[in-house]
Amino acid sequence: MEKSIASFTESLDETFRLSDKNWKMYSPLTLAYIGDGVYDLVIRTIFVKRANCQPQKLHQRASACVNAKAQSRMIRALRPLLTEEEDGVYRRGRNSKPYTKAKNATMEEYLEATGFEAVIGYLYLQKEYGRLIELVARGLEEL
């Protein structure tokens, strides 16, 4: 599976002439932006591949995992497992100043979720797909 994901990102890079960057230097909110989309895609993929059912039911299941409260719970459980580098990305994301407010979560939960998404975005851009999936799997065990 990791090979096909690598092929996907290599195709993106080649087609659109994208180059790797020093992702540590990117804004944590930028990392969280891409991390939000990647995490959502991972969760949707899991639910679609587990069962062919109505989109409304898929959405309800995915929404239970893709929200600030759930992501906050996940990252609290994952913190001891993060590498020093990952924890640094998390802290930068958590300490960022987002331009939006949480709808159904406390500001603390929202900031923790932003840190979680920053880690996911960082791992995706670093092409560390195995580690990304490992953390999501461990985090989902907490939900």
C-alpha positions as CSV (number, residue, x, y, z in Angstrom):
1,M,0.0,0.0,0.0
2,E,2.7,2.4,0.9
3,K,4.2,2.0,-2.6
4,S,1.0,3.1,-4.3
5,I,0.8,6.2,-2.1
6,A,4.4,7.0,-2.9
7,S,3.5,6.6,-6.6
8,F,0.6,9.0,-6.1
9,T,2.7,11.7,-4.5
10,E,5.5,11.1,-7.0
11,S,3.0,11.6,-9.8
12,L,1.8,14.8,-8.2
13,D,5.4,16.1,-7.9
14,E,6.2,15.2,-11.5
15,T,3.0,16.4,-13.1
16,F,3.0,19.7,-11.3
17,R,6.8,20.2,-11.0
18,L,6.6,20.2,-7.2
19,S,9.7,19.9,-5.1
20,D,10.4,18.7,-1.6
21,K,10.9,21.5,1.0
22,N,12.1,21.7,4.5
23,W,8.7,21.1,6.0
24,K,9.9,21.9,9.5
25,M,10.1,25.5,8.4
26,Y,6.5,25.7,7.2
27,S,3.8,27.3,9.3
28,P,2.1,24.9,11.7
29,L,-1.2,26.1,10.4
30,T,-0.2,25.2,6.9
31,L,0.9,21.7,8.1
32,A,-2.5,21.4,9.9
33,Y,-4.3,22.5,6.7
34,I,-2.9,19.6,4.7
35,G,-3.1,17.3,7.7
36,D,-6.8,17.9,8.1
37,G,-7.4,16.8,4.5
38,V,-5.1,13.8,4.7
39,Y,-6.6,12.6,8.0
40,D,-10.1,13.0,6.6
41,L,-9.2,11.0,3.5
42,V,-7.6,8.2,5.7
43,I,-10.7,8.0,7.9
44,R,-13.1,8.0,4.9
45,T,-11.1,5.3,3.2
46,I,-11.2,3.1,6.2
47,F,-15.0,3.4,6.5
48,V,-15.7,3.0,2.8
49,K,-13.5,-0.1,2.5
50,R,-15.1,-1.6,5.6
51,A,-18.7,-1.4,4.4
52,N,-20.6,-0.3,1.3
53,C,-23.4,1.7,2.9
54,Q,-25.3,4.9,2.5
55,P,-23.2,8.1,2.3
56,Q,-25.1,9.6,5.2
57,K,-24.1,6.7,7.5
58,L,-20.5,6.9,6.2
59,H,-20.5,10.6,7.0
60,Q,-21.8,10.1,10.5
61,R,-19.2,7.5,11.2
62,A,-16.4,9.6,9.8
63,S,-17.6,12.7,11.6
64,A,-17.2,10.9,14.9
65,C,-13.5,10.6,14.3
66,V,-12.8,13.8,12.3
67,N,-13.6,16.5,14.8
68,A,-11.6,18.5,17.4
69,K,-12.8,16.5,20.4
70,A,-11.9,13.1,18.9
71,Q,-8.6,14.4,17.6
72,S,-7.8,15.9,21.0
73,R,-8.4,12.6,22.7
74,M,-6.3,10.9,20.1
75,I,-3.3,13.2,20.5
76,R,-3.4,13.0,24.3
77,A,-3.0,9.2,24.0
78,L,-0.4,9.5,21.3
79,R,1.9,12.1,22.9
80,P,4.1,9.5,24.7
81,L,4.6,7.7,21.4
82,L,5.7,10.8,19.4
83,T,9.3,11.2,18.4
84,E,11.0,14.4,19.5
85,E,10.6,15.9,16.1
86,E,6.9,15.0,15.9
87,D,6.3,16.4,19.3
88,G,8.0,19.6,18.3
89,V,5.6,19.9,15.3
90,Y,2.7,19.1,17.6
91,R,3.7,21.8,20.1
92,R,4.0,24.4,17.3
93,G,0.6,23.5,16.0
94,R,-1.0,23.5,19.4
95,N,0.6,26.9,20.2
96,S,-0.4,28.5,17.0
97,K,-2.9,31.3,16.7
98,P,-5.7,29.9,14.5
99,Y,-8.0,32.4,12.8
100,T,-11.1,30.3,13.5
101,K,-12.8,29.2,16.7
102,A,-14.0,25.8,17.7
103,K,-17.7,25.1,17.1
104,N,-18.3,22.0,19.3
105,A,-15.1,21.9,21.3
106,T,-13.2,23.9,23.9
107,M,-10.4,26.1,22.6
108,E,-7.9,23.7,24.3
109,E,-9.4,20.8,22.4
110,Y,-9.3,22.8,19.2
111,L,-5.6,23.7,19.7
112,E,-4.7,20.1,20.5
113,A,-6.5,19.0,17.3
114,T,-4.6,21.6,15.3
115,G,-1.4,20.2,16.7
116,F,-2.5,16.7,15.8
117,E,-3.3,17.8,12.2
118,A,0.0,19.5,12.0
119,V,1.8,16.2,12.8
120,I,-0.3,14.3,10.2
121,G,0.4,17.0,7.6
122,Y,4.1,16.9,8.4
123,L,4.3,13.1,8.2
124,Y,2.5,13.2,4.9
125,L,4.7,15.9,3.4
126,Q,7.8,14.0,4.7
127,K,6.4,10.9,2.9
128,E,6.5,9.0,6.2
129,Y,3.2,7.2,5.3
130,G,3.9,4.1,7.5
131,R,4.3,6.3,10.5
132,L,1.3,8.3,9.7
133,I,-0.9,5.2,9.4
134,E,0.6,3.8,12.6
135,L,-0.3,6.9,14.6
136,V,-3.8,7.0,13.2
137,A,-4.4,3.4,14.0
138,R,-3.1,3.8,17.5
139,G,-5.2,6.9,17.9
140,L,-8.3,5.2,16.7
141,E,-7.9,2.6,19.4
142,E,-8.6,5.4,21.9
143,L,-11.9,6.3,20.3
